[in-house]
Amino acid sequence: MRHCLIASPLLAALALPAMATDYPLELQNCGRSVRFDAAPGSAVTIGQSATEILYALGLAPKVMGTSVWFSPVLPQFAEADAKIERLAENDPSFESVVAKKPELVAVQYEWHVGPAGMVGTREMFADLGIPTYILPADCDTKDNSTGGDGTRTGAFETGAVYKGIRELAQIFDVEAAGEALVADLEATEAAAVARAVALGLPEGLTAVFWFSSSDLETDPFVAGRLGAPGYMMSKLGIGNVVASDEEWPAVGWETIARADPDVIVIARMDRRRFPADDVEKKLDFLQSDPVASQMTAVREGRIVEMDAHAMSATMRTIYGLETLSDALAGMSFE
């Protein structure tokens, strides 16, 4: 994968016209109005996507703490990230976040900071004078009131990611850097689609995306049709064998095997909340399970390993599209 495009968004921004945020700035964010009288001087992030967007905008010096990590930080940000405290690999406590006295809490998932937030509610932060910003990709065209990972009310599009980038850039008064970053990601997206189109893939290809399982003996969490994996499949002309609108429904292997997807995409992550978080255990299961092992994709070796974070509605989704496009180029569907 080529992740070099966003290494220096500030350098690319030098070629763009000067842009400045007009404060006070008021935005509608996930059903709530947020106001900024000036650019925040510091931030804490709850969610890897929020962290990497701020890094990509050149704002790492303002990040006082991070949390909720699935994968290693993108290589170009490793040096900056090493200097920033990780409040938690998974869910941070409310107290650990506010102890950093951030002027903004940037959040990836509404279930961390929302009406029933695992970390806290937006009101709890507001009571302390701390504004919160939730990435639109997790609430635009999505109903999180259903619990869990939520249910999509409309298909995810990368425009929601670009909206989050632009709004964070506006909040921090680095709008030119935001436009440069969006332009680079749009170019990567277009190139990945063009490569897949050039392959002349057969019509009717199908796939399933397996994120994890609470136990290898239970139904796997697979991608619904409207989330980030659904976006990747639709862009590349692939059908999803899972018809649910839930973000990550649990579907039995017997049901998946009957659909017999042409391609299986499995998540690779550092997180170890469940045994199936380990990609090697996923691979062992697919090869040894009496049901899963009989699927065409397993027998033909059409299994793609993908960064787990790319399977969420994030900046990395564009890189996931690239990963899938490149993998298809090495497959035979005769």
MARLOTI-632210 format. One record per residue: x, y, z of N, C-alpha, C in turn; residue in three letters; residue number from 1. Coordinates in steps of 0.001 Angstrom, whole numbers. Layout:
BEGIN
NODE_X_Y_Z_X_Y_Z_X_Y_Z_Ala_NUM
...
END
This chain:
BEGIN
NODE_835_-1199_0_0_0_0_866_1243_0_Met_1
NODE_336_2310_-586_1087_3551_-665_455_4588_238_Arg_2
NODE_1085_4796_1385_519_5732_2367_1353_7001_2448_His_3
NODE_2108_7309_1427_3006_8461_1495_2311_9768_1151_Cys_4
NODE_1124_9693_584_489_10897_75_216_11937_1156_Leu_5
NODE_-66_11485_2379_-433_12440_3414_720_12724_4368_Ile_6
NODE_1936_12388_3970_3073_12572_4876_3321_14032_5193_Ala_7
NODE_3093_14929_4258_3405_16343_4477_2271_17242_3999_Ser_8
NODE_1084_17165_4613_-30_17990_4146_242_19475_4279_Pro_9
NODE_1062_19854_5262_1349_21272_5429_2192_21801_4282_Leu_10
NODE_3104_20959_3767_3903_21376_2611_3001_21539_1394_Leu_11
NODE_2088_20565_1221_1166_20680_96_271_21896_242_Ala_12
NODE_-57_22234_1479_-944_23374_1718_-314_24695_1317_Ala_13
NODE_1012_24745_1248_1682_25988_877_1306_26432_-538_Leu_14
NODE_914_25447_-1358_561_25773_-2740_-882_26257_-2871_Ala_15
NODE_-1644_26175_-1784_-3043_26589_-1826_-3203_28031_-1358_Leu_16
NODE_-4268_28688_-1770_-4503_30059_-1303_-4627_30106_216_Pro_17
NODE_-4226_31206_802_-4308_31359_2252_-5758_31266_2701_Ala_18
NODE_-6009_30495_3772_-7354_30310_4292_-7289_30497_5801_Met_19
NODE_-8280_31135_6360_-8297_31356_7803_-9714_31173_8313_Ala_20
NODE_-9813_30597_9498_-11119_30391_10122_-11637_31704_10702_Thr_21
NODE_-12902_31962_10479_-13549_33149_11024_-14218_32767_12340_Asp_22
NODE_-13612_33158_13464_-14174_32877_14782_-15069_34039_15222_Tyr_23
NODE_-16072_33779_16056_-16419_32469_16607_-16980_31537_15538_Pro_24
NODE_-16632_30266_15672_-17053_29235_14731_-18096_28352_15411_Leu_25
NODE_-19220_28151_14747_-20252_27264_15282_-20591_26214_14244_Glu_26
NODE_-20555_24949_14667_-20816_23827_13778_-21912_22949_14367_Leu_27
NODE_-22661_22297_13491_-23594_21255_13909_-22871_19924_13791_Gln_28
NODE_-22742_19236_14910_-21958_18007_14933_-22746_16895_15632_Asn_29
NODE_-23156_15918_14830_-23865_14741_15357_-25033_15142_16251_Cys_30
NODE_-25842_16089_15761_-27040_16497_16464_-26824_17504_17573_Gly_31
NODE_-25630_18080_17641_-25337_19029_18723_-24568_20226_18148_Arg_32
NODE_-24858_21405_18654_-24134_22597_18234_-22859_22736_19066_Ser_33
NODE_-21730_22954_18382_-20469_23178_19082_-19900_24519_18636_Val_34
NODE_-19342_25261_19587_-18857_26610_19302_-17403_26742_19745_Arg_35
NODE_-16632_27446_18925_-15227_27709_19236_-14966_29195_19046_Phe_36
NODE_-14453_29836_20070_-14101_31251_19982_-12692_31456_19463_Asp_37
NODE_-11911_30391_19468_-10533_30416_18952_-10111_28982_18714_Ala_38
NODE_-9009_28810_18018_-8498_27464_17781_-8113_26814_19106_Ala_39
NODE_-8519_25549_19352_-8137_24879_20593_-6610_24804_20730_Pro_40
NODE_-6151_25026_21944_-4711_24946_22186_-4234_23553_22479_Gly_41
NODE_-5187_22634_22796_-4826_21258_23107_-6008_20351_22821_Ser_42
NODE_-5716_19069_22677_-6773_18105_22384_-6414_16750_22966_Ala_43
NODE_-7438_15971_23267_-7307_14550_23582_-8172_13811_22572_Val_44
NODE_-7686_12680_22090_-8429_11913_21101_-8910_10602_21703_Thr_45
NODE_-10149_10250_21373_-10728_8967_21757_-11085_8262_20455_Ile_46
NODE_-10166_7470_19968_-10361_6800_18683_-9199_7061_17757_Gly_47
NODE_-8684_6010_17163_-7500_6100_16316_-7709_7002_15107_Gln_48
NODE_-8904_6979_14537_-9146_7801_13353_-9014_9281_13667_Ser_49
NODE_-9594_9711_14798_-9472_11114_15196_-8009_11483_15412_Ala_50
NODE_-7259_10565_16007_-5832_10810_16252_-5082_11011_14953_Thr_51
NODE_-5264_10093_14020_-4481_10147_12790_-4887_11318_11908_Glu_52
NODE_-6129_11745_11964_-6517_12940_11218_-5783_14161_11772_Ile_53
NODE_-5759_14314_13092_-5042_15456_13670_-3563_15402_13329_Leu_54
NODE_-2970_14214_13381_-1562_14078_12989_-1382_14508_11527_Tyr_55
NODE_-2290_14034_10667_-2166_14332_9234_-2350_15817_8939_Ala_56
NODE_-3027_16524_9816_-3206_17973_9662_-2051_18768_10269_Leu_57
NODE_-1043_18051_10769_110_18722_11366_-133_19192_12781_Gly_58
NODE_-1119_18593_13470_-1524_19067_14791_-1035_18184_15933_Leu_59
NODE_-104_17286_15675_400_16409_16734_887_17177_17962_Ala_60
NODE_1542_18339_17815_1992_19057_19020_855_19476_19950_Pro_61
NODE_-381_19505_19446_-1511_19898_20282_-2201_18706_20948_Lys_62
NODE_-1819_17492_20559_-2471_16293_21100_-1794_15901_22409_Val_63
NODE_-2574_15920_23496_-2046_15654_24832_-2204_14194_25255_Met_64
NODE_-3045_13459_24567_-3255_12059_24909_-4129_11395_23875_Gly_65
NODE_-3925_10086_23677_-4702_9327_22697_-5245_8065_23357_Thr_66
NODE_-6176_7393_22645_-6754_6151_23162_-7497_5432_22050_Ser_67
NODE_-7847_4184_22300_-8603_3314_21395_-7809_3055_20108_Val_68
NODE_-6897_2104_20188_-6032_1753_19071_-6311_328_18610_Trp_69
NODE_-6459_160_17295_-6628_-1162_16698_-5344_-1626_16022_Phe_70
NODE_-4625_-695_15419_-3466_-1007_14588_-2334_-57_14941_Ser_71
NODE_-1097_-396_14547_-3_553_14742_-300_1856_14014_Pro_72
NODE_176_2948_14555_-13_4235_13914_618_4209_12521_Val_73
NODE_80_4987_11594_668_5052_10257_2148_5430_10369_Leu_74
NODE_3000_4786_9578_4445_4946_9741_4930_6392_9747_Pro_75
NODE_4336_7234_8926_4809_8610_8843_4549_9416_10108_Gln_76
NODE_3708_8870_11009_3408_9571_12253_4025_8908_13479_Phe_77
NODE_4820_7875_13263_5349_7091_14381_6205_7938_15316_Ala_78
NODE_7042_8785_14763_7930_9595_15601_7137_10564_16468_Glu_79
NODE_6155_11223_15870_5334_12168_16639_4499_11436_17676_Ala_80
NODE_3937_10291_17295_3071_9545_18203_3831_9031_19421_Asp_81
NODE_5097_8685_19244_5894_8139_20342_6060_9141_21487_Ala_82
NODE_5853_10415_21202_6033_11458_22221_4731_11788_22953_Lys_83
NODE_3646_11149_22544_2326_11487_23087_1813_10341_23951_Ile_84
NODE_1287_10672_25100_826_9656_26043_-398_8922_25509_Glu_85
NODE_-370_7596_25645_-1551_6792_25372_-2289_6609_26687_Arg_86
NODE_-3448_7217_26771_-4231_7104_27999_-4762_5690_28174_Leu_87
NODE_-5010_5004_27064_-5474_3615_27095_-5374_3058_25685_Ala_88
NODE_-5054_1765_25593_-5080_1127_24279_-6523_953_23818_Glu_89
NODE_-7414_728_24775_-8832_590_24466_-9592_1786_25029_Asn_90
NODE_-10555_1580_25888_-11418_2664_26357_-10775_3413_27525_Asp_91
NODE_-10594_4728_27417_-10037_5502_28530_-11129_5822_29550_Pro_92
NODE_-10727_6183_30726_-11703_6645_31712_-11989_8125_31482_Ser_93
NODE_-13158_8553_31911_-13516_9972_31835_-12483_10813_32579_Phe_94
NODE_-12067_10331_33750_-11125_11080_34578_-9780_11257_33895_Glu_95
NODE_-9313_10221_33179_-8010_10328_32519_-8038_11336_31382_Ser_96
NODE_-9199_11464_30729_-9324_12424_29628_-9345_13854_30167_Val_97
NODE_-10189_14112_31152_-10315_15488_31645_-9072_15921_32418_Val_98
NODE_-8302_14960_32938_-7075_15310_33666_-6070_16024_32776_Ala_99
NODE_-6175_15797_31471_-5277_16453_30518_-5703_17893_30231_Lys_100
NODE_-6866_18291_30750_-7396_19639_30558_-7429_20035_29078_Lys_101
NODE_-8003_19185_28232_-8029_19494_26796_-9002_20621_26475_Pro_102
NODE_-8711_21339_25427_-9640_22353_24931_-10552_21783_23842_Glu_103
NODE_-10317_20520_23505_-11201_19776_22602_-10968_18289_22848_Leu_104
NODE_-12062_17522_22841_-11980_16064_22815_-12517_15620_21460_Val_105
NODE_-11652_15030_20649_-12017_14565_19311_-12289_13066_19385_Ala_106
NODE_-13460_12656_18900_-13973_11312_19146_-14287_10602_17829_Val_107
NODE_-13947_9322_17757_-14260_8537_16561_-15653_7930_16623_Gln_108
NODE_-15997_7318_17771_-17257_6592_17892_-18193_7262_18891_Tyr_109
NODE_-19458_7431_18487_-20435_8044_19373_-20708_7179_20597_Glu_110
NODE_-20471_5874_20495_-20723_5039_21666_-19664_5256_22747_Trp_111
NODE_-18572_5930_22429_-17611_6317_23466_-18033_7620_24155_His_112
NODE_-18455_8596_23365_-18899_9876_23911_-20215_10227_23215_Val_113
NODE_-21310_9996_23918_-22626_10223_23344_-23674_10047_24416_Gly_114
NODE_-24932_9872_24009_-26018_9763_24985_-25795_8673_26032_Pro_115
NODE_-25190_7565_25619_-24876_6484_26564_-23384_6184_26495_Ala_116
NODE_-22576_7233_26424_-21149_7089_26173_-20420_6219_27190_Gly_117
NODE_-19609_5290_26692_-18830_4430_27561_-17792_5238_28345_Met_118
NODE_-17271_6298_27722_-16309_7172_28401_-17054_8268_29163_Val_119
NODE_-18048_8840_28544_-18835_9900_29166_-19794_10482_28156_Gly_120
NODE_-20729_11293_28610_-21647_11959_27696_-21054_13308_27283_Thr_121
NODE_-21607_13860_26240_-21144_15176_25802_-21476_16234_26854_Arg_122
NODE_-22596_16013_27556_-22973_16950_28610_-21956_16948_29751_Glu_123
NODE_-21422_15779_30072_-20426_15687_31143_-19191_16514_30804_Met_124
NODE_-18767_16445_29561_-17614_17251_29144_-17986_18730_29083_Phe_125
NODE_-19173_19023_28556_-19601_20421_28444_-19706_21090_29803_Ala_126
NODE_-20124_20330_30812_-20220_20879_32162_-18862_21350_32685_Asp_127
NODE_-17792_20796_32131_-16437_21192_32520_-15836_22190_31527_Leu_128
NODE_-16664_22653_30585_-16195_23619_29603_-15339_23014_28504_Gly_129
NODE_-15477_21702_28282_-14673_21013_27270_-15567_20648_26086_Ile_130
NODE_-15354_21247_24920_-16154_20879_23751_-15759_19502_23217_Pro_131
NODE_-16701_18812_22621_-16449_17514_22010_-16817_17560_20537_Thr_132
NODE_-16061_16833_19732_-16347_16737_18298_-16291_15270_17918_Tyr_133
NODE_-17399_14746_17393_-17474_13350_16961_-17348_13307_15445_Ile_134
NODE_-16533_12422_14939_-16351_12340_13490_-17674_12020_12803_Leu_135
NODE_-18051_12810_11794_-19346_12622_11128_-19529_11240_10514_Pro_136
NODE_-18446_10566_10178_-18563_9239_9571_-19270_8252_10482_Ala_137
NODE_-19296_8544_11809_-19955_7628_12728_-21380_8055_13065_Asp_138
NODE_-21831_9188_12580_-23218_9568_12906_-24014_10012_11683_Cys_139
NODE_-23370_10527_10644_-24106_10835_9425_-24558_9507_8802_Asp_140
NODE_-25772_9424_8379_-26375_8206_7814_-26208_7020_8760_Thr_141
NODE_-26323_7261_10066_-26173_6170_11026_-27007_6440_12265_Lys_142
NODE_-27644_5390_12781_-28431_5474_14012_-27700_4705_15099_Asp_143
NODE_-27117_5431_16045_-26371_4789_17123_-27233_4526_18353_Asn_144
NODE_-28514_4872_18289_-29394_4646_19434_-29759_3172_19580_Ser_145
NODE_-29453_2374_18565_-29783_948_18603_-28822_167_19482_Thr_146
NODE_-27734_814_19914_-26743_135_20748_-25700_-564_19908_Gly_147
NODE_-24668_-1064_20581_-23599_-1758_19876_-22910_-850_18883_Gly_148
NODE_-22658_-1386_17683_-21976_-609_16648_-22920_257_15840_Asp_149
NODE_-24227_197_16136_-25178_1033_15434_-25681_417_14145_Gly_150
NODE_-26634_1116_13527_-27246_671_12282_-27172_1800_11265_Thr_151
NODE_-26745_1478_10071_-26672_2477_9003_-28060_2762_8443_Arg_152
NODE_-28367_4045_8309_-29630_4455_7698_-29434_4846_6239_Thr_153
NODE_-28204_4881_5811_-27848_5177_4430_-26434_4700_4200_Gly_154
NODE_-26056_4543_2965_-24732_4002_2656_-23626_4984_3035_Ala_155
NODE_-22581_4455_3684_-21401_5268_3975_-20738_5709_2676_Phe_156
NODE_-20310_6954_2645_-19501_7484_1554_-18295_8183_2157_Glu_157
NODE_-17196_8219_1427_-15987_8852_1954_-16173_10356_2152_Thr_158
NODE_-17225_10917_1568_-17519_12327_1818_-17671_12628_3294_Gly_159
NODE_-18163_11635_4081_-18299_11835_5526_-16935_11948_6190_Ala_160
NODE_-15958_11192_5699_-14585_11300_6211_-14005_12660_5850_Val_161
NODE_-14210_13069_4606_-13680_14362_4165_-14331_15520_4919_Tyr_162
NODE_-15607_15363_5242_-16290_16384_6047_-15621_16521_7411_Lys_163
NODE_-15295_15397_8047_-14629_15439_9340_-13262_16088_9268_Gly_164
NODE_-12518_15773_8215_-11196_16375_8030_-11325_17885_7877_Ile_165
NODE_-12247_18298_7020_-12408_19740_6766_-12880_20484_8012_Arg_166
NODE_-13789_19881_8774_-14294_20573_9957_-13232_20650_11050_Glu_167
NODE_-12462_19585_11242_-11378_19663_12223_-10335_20687_11787_Leu_168
NODE_-10055_20744_10489_-9116_21748_9986_-9649_23155_10223_Ala_169
NODE_-10947_23323_10069_-11568_24624_10319_-11508_24976_11805_Gln_170
NODE_-11800_24024_12665_-11751_24250_14112_-10373_24720_14544_Ile_171
NODE_-9336_24094_13975_-7964_24401_14382_-7299_25465_13511_Phe_172
NODE_-8058_26066_12584_-7535_27123_11723_-6373_26642_10866_Asp_173
NODE_-6525_25434_10282_-5525_24909_9344_-6261_24404_8098_Val_174
NODE_-7126_25243_7566_-8001_24824_6475_-7237_24425_5216_Glu_175
NODE_-6152_25093_4924_-5387_24733_3732_-4826_23325_3859_Ala_176
NODE_-4364_22963_5052_-3861_21601_5276_-4980_20587_5104_Ala_177
NODE_-6184_20942_5532_-7323_20054_5363_-7648_19817_3906_Gly_178
NODE_-7638_20869_3110_-7922_20717_1679_-6850_19899_976_Glu_179
NODE_-5591_20077_1374_-4507_19305_780_-4652_17827_1111_Ala_180
NODE_-5017_17527_2354_-5194_16141_2770_-6348_15490_2022_Leu_181
NODE_-7468_16191_1919_-8613_15644_1189_-8248_15392_-276_Val_182
NODE_-7539_16305_-881_-7155_16128_-2287_-6293_14893_-2481_Ala_183
NODE_-5357_14642_-1566_-4506_13458_-1664_-5309_12174_-1498_Asp_184
NODE_-6226_12173_-546_-7042_10982_-326_-7979_10723_-1508_Leu_185
NODE_-8538_11777_-2071_-9405_11620_-3244_-8622_11033_-4422_Glu_186
NODE_-7369_11437_-4570_-6540_10902_-5649_-6263_9412_-5433_Ala_187
NODE_-5998_9022_-4189_-5767_7614_-3868_-7020_6789_-4144_Thr_188
NODE_-8165_7318_-3764_-9444_6650_-3984_-9689_6430_-5481_Glu_189
NODE_-9498_7479_-6275_-9747_7380_-7716_-8803_6384_-8376_Ala_190
NODE_-7546_6373_-7953_-6564_5463_-8543_-6905_4011_-8230_Ala_191
NODE_-7365_3735_-7003_-7718_2367_-6622_-8893_1854_-7450_Ala_192
NODE_-9887_2704_-7661_-11046_2313_-8464_-10627_2080_-9909_Val_193
NODE_-9784_2953_-10444_-9338_2810_-11837_-8571_1507_-12045_Ala_194
NODE_-7729_1122_-11074_-6983_-131_-11197_-7934_-1322_-11236_Arg_195
NODE_-8973_-1303_-10399_-9924_-2412_-10374_-10728_-2477_-11668_Ala_196
NODE_-11151_-1342_-12175_-11904_-1306_-13427_-11067_-1874_-14568_Val_197
NODE_-9783_-1563_-14564_-8889_-2037_-15627_-8721_-3554_-15611_Ala_198
NODE_-9024_-4201_-14490_-8888_-5659_-14402_-9952_-6386_-15207_Leu_199
NODE_-11064_-5734_-15470_-12151_-6396_-16183_-12716_-7567_-15395_Gly_200
NODE_-12988_-7343_-14122_-13470_-8412_-13246_-14808_-8955_-13744_Leu_201
NODE_-15036_-10248_-13545_-16335_-10814_-13970_-17477_-10245_-13157_Pro_202
NODE_-18646_-10181_-13750_-19817_-9685_-13051_-20280_-10701_-12009_Glu_203
NODE_-20911_-10185_-10972_-21491_-11075_-9976_-20558_-11528_-8877_Gly_204
NODE_-19348_-10947_-8791_-18438_-11315_-7708_-19044_-10918_-6365_Leu_205
NODE_-18791_-11751_-5344_-19298_-11472_-4008_-18176_-11605_-2986_Thr_206
NODE_-18402_-11015_-1825_-17388_-11067_-764_-18054_-10989_598_Ala_207
NODE_-17286_-11342_1634_-17684_-11137_3014_-16485_-10572_3754_Val_208
NODE_-16719_-9620_4644_-15673_-9029_5468_-15854_-9537_6901_Phe_209
NODE_-14854_-10243_7424_-14899_-10786_8782_-14002_-9935_9672_Trp_210
NODE_-14634_-9223_10629_-13866_-8372_11537_-13320_-9171_12708_Phe_211
NODE_-14179_-9837_13442_-13744_-10648_14572_-14915_-11516_15013_Ser_212
NODE_-14746_-12215_16137_-15794_-13024_16753_-15560_-13011_18248_Ser_213
NODE_-16645_-13007_19025_-16472_-13044_20477_-15829_-14348_20911_Ser_214
NODE_-16016_-15389_20110_-15369_-16680_20313_-15335_-17372_18962_Asp_215
NODE_-14308_-18129_18689_-14191_-18758_17379_-15303_-19777_17122_Leu_216
NODE_-15958_-20235_18177_-17046_-21202_18015_-18402_-20526_17830_Glu_217
NODE_-18444_-19191_17903_-19709_-18470_17765_-19778_-17766_16420_Thr_218
NODE_-20940_-17177_16127_-21135_-16486_14855_-20171_-15312_14734_Asp_219
NODE_-19553_-15122_13581_-18600_-14028_13399_-19292_-12680_13212_Pro_220
NODE_-18579_-11616_13574_-19039_-10263_13276_-18570_-9933_11864_Phe_221
NODE_-19522_-9781_10961_-19200_-9506_9567_-19838_-8184_9142_Val_222
NODE_-19339_-7624_8072_-19761_-6286_7664_-21146_-6280_7050_Ala_223
NODE_-21969_-5354_7518_-23249_-5102_6874_-23046_-4405_5535_Gly_224
NODE_-24122_-4222_4818_-24007_-3759_3435_-23758_-2260_3283_Arg_225
NODE_-23986_-1461_4364_-23959_-13_4209_-22751_669_4850_Leu_226
NODE_-21876_-82_5511_-20726_517_6172_-19534_678_5247_Gly_227
NODE_-18358_871_5847_-17145_1098_5053_-16821_-72_4118_Ala_228
NODE_-16907_-1338_4577_-16671_-2430_3627_-17672_-2445_2481_Pro_229
NODE_-18928_-2087_2774_-19918_-2007_1713_-19547_-973_673_Gly_230
NODE_-18990_146_1144_-18498_1177_228_-17407_610_-679_Tyr_231
NODE_-16438_-102_-83_-15343_-678_-884_-15891_-1622_-1937_Met_232
NODE_-16799_-2493_-1512_-17337_-3469_-2455_-18107_-2787_-3580_Met_233
NODE_-18926_-1795_-3238_-19715_-1131_-4278_-18821_-401_-5268_Ser_234
NODE_-17743_209_-4775_-16822_928_-5665_-16125_-9_-6646_Lys_235
NODE_-15905_-1261_-6228_-15166_-2206_-7059_-16081_-3204_-7761_Leu_236
NODE_-17387_-2993_-7642_-18324_-3852_-8359_-18499_-5224_-7749_Gly_237
NODE_-18407_-5335_-6414_-18525_-6606_-5711_-19772_-6580_-4845_Ile_238
NODE_-20496_-7680_-4803_-21685_-7775_-3973_-21353_-8282_-2584_Gly_239
NODE_-22077_-7804_-1598_-21903_-8256_-223_-22902_-9375_50_Asn_240
NODE_-22440_-10512_540_-23356_-11623_812_-24181_-11372_2069_Val_241
NODE_-23836_-10326_2837_-24575_-9982_4054_-25487_-8790_3737_Val_242
NODE_-26789_-8959_3921_-27751_-7927_3527_-28129_-6995_4667_Ala_243
NODE_-27635_-7222_5872_-28041_-6434_7038_-27582_-4984_6943_Ser_244
NODE_-28377_-4078_7555_-28003_-2676_7668_-27211_-2402_8946_Asp_245
NODE_-27125_-3395_9828_-26295_-3230_11016_-24843_-3061_10595_Glu_246
NODE_-24086_-2326_11410_-22687_-2097_11066_-21898_-3411_11058_Glu_247
NODE_-22023_-4194_12130_-21299_-5468_12238_-22220_-6543_12816_Trp_248
NODE_-23158_-7058_12034_-24042_-8108_12544_-23289_-9425_12743_Pro_249
NODE_-23786_-10254_13653_-23252_-11604_13828_-24053_-12540_12923_Ala_250
NODE_-23362_-13225_12025_-24001_-14103_11039_-23342_-15474_11112_Val_251
NODE_-24130_-16539_11109_-23599_-17892_11229_-22790_-18324_10011_Gly_252
NODE_-21801_-19181_10241_-20966_-19660_9138_-21772_-20504_8150_Trp_253
NODE_-22793_-21188_8632_-23617_-21966_7710_-24295_-21051_6692_Glu_254
NODE_-24778_-19889_7170_-25428_-18917_6272_-24419_-18352_5285_Thr_255
NODE_-23233_-18008_5776_-22197_-17461_4899_-21758_-18506_3882_Ile_256
NODE_-21595_-19743_4332_-21148_-20810_3431_-22170_-21070_2334_Ala_257
NODE_-23451_-20986_2667_-24481_-21176_1626_-24387_-20089_564_Arg_258
NODE_-24043_-18867_987_-23874_-17771_17_-22597_-17940_-781_Ala_259
NODE_-21614_-18653_-221_-20350_-18989_-878_-19681_-17784_-1545_Asp_260
NODE_-19203_-16814_-761_-18567_-15628_-1347_-17311_-15977_-2148_Pro_261
NODE_-17063_-15200_-3189_-15869_-15411_-4021_-14597_-14962_-3311_Asp_262
NODE_-14727_-13992_-2417_-13572_-13424_-1714_-13932_-13277_-236_Val_263
NODE_-12970_-13575_640_-13134_-13341_2071_-12063_-12345_2503_Ile_264
NODE_-12485_-11264_3162_-11557_-10253_3663_-11563_-10348_5185_Val_265
NODE_-10383_-10533_5783_-10298_-10689_7233_-9486_-9551_7841_Ile_266
NODE_-9890_-9137_9036_-9253_-7992_9696_-7975_-8403_10405_Ala_267
NODE_-6963_-7580_10224_-5675_-7726_10919_-5546_-6570_11912_Arg_268
NODE_-5326_-6888_13181_-5274_-5841_14207_-4348_-6245_15347_Met_269
NODE_-3933_-5257_16118_-3157_-5510_17332_-4054_-5764_18535_Asp_270
NODE_-5292_-5267_18485_-6219_-5454_19597_-6412_-6939_19880_Arg_271
NODE_-6537_-7290_21177_-6778_-8679_21550_-7922_-8765_22562_Arg_272
NODE_-9038_-8157_22220_-10225_-8234_23079_-10865_-9606_22947_Arg_273
NODE_-10862_-10165_21740_-11427_-11480_21469_-10357_-12371_20839_Phe_274
NODE_-10448_-13700_21005_-9466_-14591_20374_-9364_-14386_18865_Pro_275
NODE_-10513_-14149_18223_-10515_-14002_16768_-9971_-12661_16301_Ala_276
NODE_-9544_-11804_17234_-8851_-10586_16812_-7536_-10944_16117_Asp_277
NODE_-6974_-12101_16468_-5707_-12573_15909_-5936_-13095_14495_Asp_278
NODE_-5288_-12491_13524_-5513_-12880_12131_-5093_-14320_11864_Val_279
NODE_-4066_-14808_12569_-3634_-16189_12370_-4711_-17171_12838_Glu_280
NODE_-5418_-16822_13902_-6500_-17694_14369_-7661_-17675_13390_Lys_281
NODE_-7894_-16538_12751_-8916_-16492_11703_-8539_-17443_10569_Lys_282
NODE_-7299_-17357_10126_-6838_-18200_9020_-6916_-19676_9382_Leu_283
NODE_-6487_-20030_10602_-6545_-21428_11042_-7987_-21925_11052_Asp_284
NODE_-8908_-21065_11515_-10317_-21456_11554_-10847_-21726_10154_Phe_285
NODE_-10561_-20821_9231_-11069_-20984_7872_-10562_-22268_7220_Leu_286
NODE_-9355_-22657_7542_-8776_-23858_6932_-9243_-25143_7612_Gln_287
NODE_-9622_-25055_8891_-9915_-26279_9639_-11399_-26513_9926_Ser_288
NODE_-12195_-25471_9962_-13608_-25650_10276_-14299_-26437_9159_Asp_289
NODE_-15093_-27457_9514_-15696_-28299_8472_-16660_-27568_7548_Pro_290
NODE_-17245_-26469_8018_-18154_-25684_7170_-17391_-24621_6397_Val_291
NODE_-16651_-23782_7120_-15952_-22662_6486_-14920_-23124_5467_Ala_292
NODE_-14263_-24221_5730_-13192_-24691_4836_-13702_-25117_3470_Ser_293
NODE_-15010_-25343_3346_-15554_-25786_2061_-15950_-24628_1150_Gln_294
NODE_-15853_-23405_1648_-16196_-22261_807_-15195_-22103_-333_Met_295
NODE_-15690_-21676_-1476_-14833_-21522_-2661_-13667_-20587_-2392_Thr_296
NODE_-13910_-19485_-1705_-12845_-18519_-1443_-11714_-19138_-634_Ala_297
NODE_-12046_-20033_296_-11018_-20698_1098_-10264_-21708_246_Val_298
NODE_-10988_-22537_-490_-10348_-23569_-1312_-9464_-22962_-2406_Arg_299
NODE_-9869_-21793_-2925_-9106_-21154_-3999_-8067_-20153_-3474_Glu_300
NODE_-8000_-19994_-2168_-7010_-19077_-1587_-7319_-17610_-1810_Gly_301
NODE_-8613_-17282_-1963_-8986_-15882_-2175_-9328_-15230_-836_Arg_302
NODE_-8332_-15128_24_-8482_-14526_1349_-7572_-13308_1413_Ile_303
NODE_-8133_-12176_1754_-7392_-10911_1786_-7280_-10453_3239_Val_304
NODE_-6072_-10166_3682_-5870_-9576_5005_-5897_-8058_4864_Glu_305
NODE_-6688_-7418_5712_-6835_-5967_5641_-6711_-5363_7034_Met_306
NODE_-6062_-4226_7109_-5988_-3467_8355_-7392_-3275_8911_Asp_307
NODE_-7593_-3693_10161_-8928_-3608_10768_-9467_-2191_10775_Ala_308
NODE_-8578_-1229_10952_-9034_150_11042_-9583_647_9706_His_309
NODE_-9134_34_8622_-9659_391_7307_-11093_-86_7132_Ala_310
NODE_-11510_-1079_7926_-12871_-1602_7823_-13879_-724_8557_Met_311
NODE_-13381_221_9362_-14263_1203_9979_-14345_2420_9064_Ser_312
NODE_-15329_3278_9313_-15516_4462_8472_-14486_5517_8863_Ala_313
NODE_-13298_5419_8282_-12166_6262_8664_-11373_6687_7438_Thr_314
NODE_-10359_7513_7679_-9428_7885_6628_-8774_6649_6020_Met_315
NODE_-8558_5619_6853_-7906_4407_6365_-8793_3578_5442_Arg_316
NODE_-10076_3871_5388_-10954_3155_4468_-10460_3308_3029_Thr_317
NODE_-9931_4465_2705_-9398_4679_1356_-8225_3742_1100_Ile_318
NODE_-7407_3518_2117_-6290_2578_1980_-6804_1140_1893_Tyr_319
NODE_-7928_857_2578_-8533_-460_2459_-9027_-717_1046_Gly_320
NODE_-9604_299_437_-10021_195_-960_-8828_-135_-1837_Leu_321
NODE_-7715_495_-1549_-6473_250_-2284_-5988_-1186_-2075_Glu_322
NODE_-6043_-1659_-830_-5633_-3029_-514_-6465_-4043_-1284_Thr_323
NODE_-7785_-3858_-1285_-8660_-4798_-1976_-8448_-4751_-3479_Leu_324
NODE_-8291_-3554_-4021_-8051_-3410_-5453_-6770_-4132_-5862_Ser_325
NODE_-5708_-3947_-5084_-4435_-4601_-5381_-4554_-6135_-5255_Asp_326
NODE_-5289_-6609_-4247_-5432_-8049_-4043_-6189_-8703_-5191_Ala_327
NODE_-7216_-8038_-5687_-8000_-8584_-6793_-7135_-8802_-8037_Leu_328
NODE_-6134_-7947_-8194_-5261_-8051_-9368_-4485_-9369_-9377_Ala_329
NODE_-4288_-9977_-8208_-3532_-11226_-8131_-4416_-12467_-8059_Gly_330
NODE_-5716_-12321_-8272_-6637_-13450_-8153_-7142_-13917_-9515_Met_331
NODE_-7462_-15202_-9577_-8081_-15768_-10770_-9499_-16196_-10417_Ser_332
NODE_-10440_-15874_-11295_-11832_-16226_-11031_-12385_-17144_-12124_Phe_333
NODE_-11508_-17909_-12739_-11957_-18815_-13798_-12693_-20009_-13220_Glu_334
END
